Amino acid sequence: MGGNHFREADLYRCDFTGADLRRADLSYATLDGACLKGADLREAIMEGIPWKELNLEGTRIDMAQAVALAQSLGARVE
């Protein structure tokens, strides 16, 4: 699935367990109830995604995404 475009897609309750979403554009997609367990999100574009509402158990993310996740949880990344 790497590199696919899901910008603003309705992915409500989609099962992406173990999916390769590297370099996918998920900006502003609806991911409510989606399962991302074990998915690979490295280099995926995640603009407008509410990180703190996602179940990221075992999900692979890159450093920029880790910073976005920390900031969404209220951390000051310096």
Steps between C-alpha positions, in 0.01 A plus 500: 500500500798732530458837330122486462289811532225495763484877553164591660378140454241348730693212653263457793562163668735380224730217596859587410653233725856442378445721193784669315391865496848644449487826306118488485314831519252466787459875555165592650370145454231378739668224700245467781499140618765398245742226602864588428648224717838401360465729197801681350430874483857618444514801268119505472349847480279532808399868498183568695490154660414486874797286608387461859178330388674226301585154627867479403588170667796356310469765228825618340537879480791726407662772712290786357184305580630423849541873558146568371367227730685642801369850424144369465536360852602841632877455508736785415756356261821704508 
